[in-house]
Amino acid sequence: MGNKEVSRIDLLIEAHIGLKRQGPGSSEMTIKALRFLDNIDKIARVADLGCGSGGQTMVLAAHIHGKIIGVDLFQGFIDAFNDNAEKLNLQDRVTGIVGSMENLPFQDEEFDLIWSEGAIDNIGFEKGLTYWRKFLRINGYVAVTCPSWLTDKHPAEIEKFWMEAGSGLDTVGHNIDAMQRAGYSFVAAFTLPEDCWTDNYFVPREAAEQLLSEKYAGGKTVEAYIKGDKYEVELFSKYRQHYGYVFYIGKKRRGNARQKGTDYAGGA
Ligand SMILES: C[S@@+](CC[C@H](N)C(=O)[O-])C[C@H]1O[C@@H](n2cnc3c(N)ncnc32)[C@H](O)[C@@H]1O
């Protein structure tokens, strides 16, 4: 039996470190987002922010020939990221570093593309896009996934869950306006299908958490942690038509003028 008083953050890392992805997503959706970018063959430098162990990064590396740098807060994820890059013989052009996506160690206009799956909501969609913009060259792309409202019905339980997790949800139209205000032209938005949450994330996470509940049997922190995640799964199965992860793709506009966003009328 392990230390029953393991911290919540250590549990989160231990539960996620062996998973292909640390949040909802899939290779197919990463590739679908990439298809909205022109001139992929000219992309020389990419930053993947909140990269985790690099599930999506390795997919990007299979389609982009340039260098990719992954940034994540946690050393454990970055160690797994660099191991994964090495296993795929990508270590010469795919590197992970520990850092915060709110305080990046990069030069202005250093990147052709900034990617971020499942992470921007930790600092706020508009805040993140606004800060990251200077690191992109003019006409460089940004592609992020962010949990968003998909309908006009905003169930209170979901609102509360996501506020407590650190960020509220906004509608797709609101986020597209925010992207434009932050200095990008809107390119595309689409919703991730349900299997990105279920088969690709909840199912492997539940298996990892089963092992944790055995390892730390009787620990209050582990019980509360797993209960919280089960609640997330229940909420998703109850309300999944109303919210989801949406991929947003934008292109850095010249100049700094903050444009009024256009109304978004289509389905994501
Ligand atoms: C939901 S996971 C997504 C990981 C990966 N992009 C994926 O889709 O599988 C969010 C990631 O963002 C990282 N993260 C959260 N806040 C961060 C910050 N301020 N700076 C850098 N990384 C952060 C977490 O450590 C975690 O790896």
PDBQT file of the ligand as one rigid body, heavy atoms in Angstrom, charges set to zero:
ROOT
HETATM    1  C1  LIG A 301      -6.302  18.614 -20.264  1.00  0.00    +0.000 C 
HETATM    2  S1  LIG A 301      -4.538  18.489 -20.320  1.00  0.00    +0.000 S 
HETATM    3  C2  LIG A 301      -4.252  18.407 -22.063  1.00  0.00    +0.000 C 
HETATM    4  C3  LIG A 301      -2.911  17.820 -22.428  1.00  0.00    +0.000 C 
HETATM    5  C4  LIG A 301      -2.683  17.582 -23.906  1.00  0.00    +0.000 C 
HETATM    6  N1  LIG A 301      -2.640  18.823 -24.658  1.00  0.00    +0.000 N 
HETATM    7  C5  LIG A 301      -3.758  16.692 -24.476  1.00  0.00    +0.000 C 
HETATM    8  O1  LIG A 301      -4.688  17.197 -25.137  1.00  0.00    +0.000 OA
HETATM    9  O2  LIG A 301      -3.695  15.481 -24.218  1.00  0.00    +0.000 OA
HETATM   10  C6  LIG A 301      -4.039  20.140 -19.918  1.00  0.00    +0.000 C 
HETATM   11  C7  LIG A 301      -2.527  20.293 -19.836  1.00  0.00    +0.000 C 
HETATM   12  O3  LIG A 301      -2.212  21.660 -19.607  1.00  0.00    +0.000 OA
HETATM   13  C8  LIG A 301      -1.173  21.728 -18.645  1.00  0.00    +0.000 C 
HETATM   14  N2  LIG A 301      -1.243  23.057 -18.035  1.00  0.00    +0.000 N 
HETATM   15  C9  LIG A 301      -2.204  23.565 -17.234  1.00  0.00    +0.000 A 
HETATM   16  N3  LIG A 301      -1.939  24.839 -16.917  1.00  0.00    +0.000 NA
HETATM   17  C10 LIG A 301      -0.772  25.153 -17.552  1.00  0.00    +0.000 A 
HETATM   18  C11 LIG A 301       0.023  26.337 -17.630  1.00  0.00    +0.000 A 
HETATM   19  N4  LIG A 301      -0.327  27.455 -16.982  1.00  0.00    +0.000 N 
HETATM   20  N5  LIG A 301       1.136  26.298 -18.373  1.00  0.00    +0.000 NA
HETATM   21  C12 LIG A 301       1.518  25.172 -19.034  1.00  0.00    +0.000 A 
HETATM   22  N6  LIG A 301       0.799  24.016 -18.990  1.00  0.00    +0.000 NA
HETATM   23  C13 LIG A 301      -0.329  24.018 -18.261  1.00  0.00    +0.000 A 
HETATM   24  C14 LIG A 301      -1.445  20.575 -17.710  1.00  0.00    +0.000 C 
HETATM   25  O4  LIG A 301      -0.303  20.203 -16.979  1.00  0.00    +0.000 OA
HETATM   26  C15 LIG A 301      -1.902  19.509 -18.681  1.00  0.00    +0.000 C 
HETATM   27  O5  LIG A 301      -0.835  18.743 -19.166  1.00  0.00    +0.000 OA
ENDROOT
TORSDOF 0
